[in-house]
Amino acid sequence: MTILPELRTRRLILRPIAMSDAEAIMELGGKDFEVARWMTSFAWPYEDGSAEAFLSTVVGKDPLKTEAVYAITLGGVFIGIAAVEAPGDLADLSDHPTIGYWIGRAFQGHGYASEAVEAIIDWAFAAYGSDAIAARAFEDNFRSRGLLRKLGFKPYSITERFSKALDRRVSNVVVRLSRADFEARKEAA
């Protein structure tokens, strides 16, 4: 089984998620509608035990076969999650790993998500050996779509997914980032 490495950026440490992160996940994401509304997997209102149930599906599992989930920390404080789902999440890009992320509202607007997502993309290209990585964001989540565009992702397709928090299907924009584009962007920086 693969052991996730700790990832360091200029301001953040991304460490493998742990069962002890359940309370922070619940408080920052599960109990804040302005975070939960953008996630397909978060129920609203928050259901007791949801964070623990999620963590039991990823902690101690092989991250390259299921999902590599990182706690994003700032000065040791949990501020969100960045994850890479193994290839197979998206039917039309089944050979691509898929990234996802969220940041607690109090920590949004400071560039932490961009910093964390760039680190996890770099790790994912090395870990999966893929030529490209995919992501998806609600069509009306302009902030997330802007972050992905800034990192070099290009539109690929539109799909629908069920959102538990909104209790309906929502349009998602699927985007794709090639390894070549990611490497070129890093060299230019």
N, C-alpha and C positions, 0 to 999 in steps of 0.2 A: 504494500500500500504506500502511496506517495504521502509524504509529510509536507504540509504547506510551509514555505519559508516565511519569515517576517519580511515585510516590504517597508522600506523607509523612503520618505520623500523629504523635501526641505522642511516641512512643518509637521508631518504626520507619520504615524507608525500604523501600518496595517498588519494586524496579527490574526492568526486563525481564530475563528469564532469559537466560543466556549459556552457550555451550559450556563455558566455564571453570568452571561450577557442577557439572559431572559428578561430581567427587570428593566434594563436599559432599553431593550427593543420594545417592550410594552409601553414604557413611559414616553419615549421619543417618537415612536412610530405608531404603535397600535392604538394609543389613546389620543392621538392628535389627528383629527380628520383632515387637516391640510396636508399631512404626509400620507395618511392611509388612502385618501381619495385617488392618488396617482398609482397605487399598487393594485395588481389584480388579485393578489393573495391575501390581503388584509381584509378581515371582516369589519363591518361597522354596524352597531357599536362593537368595541373590542370584546372578544370572547375569552373568558378566563382560560388560561392554559395554552393559548394559541402560540405564544413565543416558545414555550417549552416543547410543544408538539413539533414546531418547525425545526428547532434545534436538534431534536432527537432524530430527524431525518438526515442531518448533515454532519453532526459531530461524531467523530470516530468512524466515518465512512470514507471510502476512497474518493478524494475530491476530483480525480480525473475521470471517474466513472459516473459520478452524480453531480455534485456542485461544489466548487471551491468557494467558501464563504469567509470573508474577512471582516473583522470588526475594524472600523476606521476610528483611530484614537488620536486625540490632540492633547498633548501633555498628560497622557495616561487616562484621559476621559473619553468614554465611548461617545461618538457623535453620529455614527451611522454604519451602513453596511455597503460593501462592494463585493460582488460575486461574479463568478463565471460558471455558467451551466455547461456541462459537457455537450459535445455535438449531438444533435437530435431534437433539440427544443423546438426549432422552427422547421416545419415540413419542407418549405421551399429552399432552405439553406441548411439541410440536415447534416452537412459535413463541417459546419462552422460552430465553434463555441459561441455562446451568447452571454453578453455582460448585462448586469443589472446593478442598481445602486440606489440608495436613498440616504439623505442627511436630515437629522433633526432640525426642525424649523429654526431654533435659536442659533444654529450654526450655518444656516444658508446665507448666500450672498458674499462669502469671503473667499471663494475659489477653492474650498476644500474638496468639493465633489470633482472638479476638474483634475486636481492634483491626485486624488485617490484613483480615479478612473484611468488616468494615464499610467499610473503605476501598475494597476491590475492588467491593463492591456499589454504592457511590456512583458509582464510575467506570463500571461496567457499565450502570447505568441511563442515564447520559449517552451512552455510546458506542453502545449498541444501540437506544436509544429504545423499549425494550420496556415494556409495562405491568406486567410481573412477571418475576421471576427464580426459577428452580427450583434445588434441590439434592437430593442423596440421601445417606443415611448407612445403614450396616448397622443392621438393626433392633436389634441388641444393643450398638451403639456409643452408649451413653447419654450420654457426655461430648459427642460431636459433635452428637447430637440436641438436647441441652440448650443448646449454644451457638447452634444455629440457631433454637430456640424463643425464646431470649433476644433475638435480633436481629429477631424478629417473624415468622419463617416459620411457616406453618400446614400441618398434615398434608394431603396431597392423595391419595396412593395408596400401594400396596405393589407392588414389583416384585422380580424376582430378577435377579441378575447373577452371572457366574462370577468367583470370586476365585482368582487364580493362587496366592497365598500359602497359602490354605487348601485349594486343589485341589478346590473344590466350589462349587455354586451357593449364594448366600446371599440372604436376604430383605433388601431395602433399603426404607426408608421414604422416599418422595418428598415433599418439602415445597415450598411456594410462598410467595413474598413479593411482595405487590403494591407498586407504586410508591407508592400512596396511603398504605399502612400504614408504609412505610419513611420517607416524608416526615413523616408525623405523629409517628413515634417520634423523629426528629431534632429536630423543633420542640419536643417536650416535654422533651428532654434539656437 
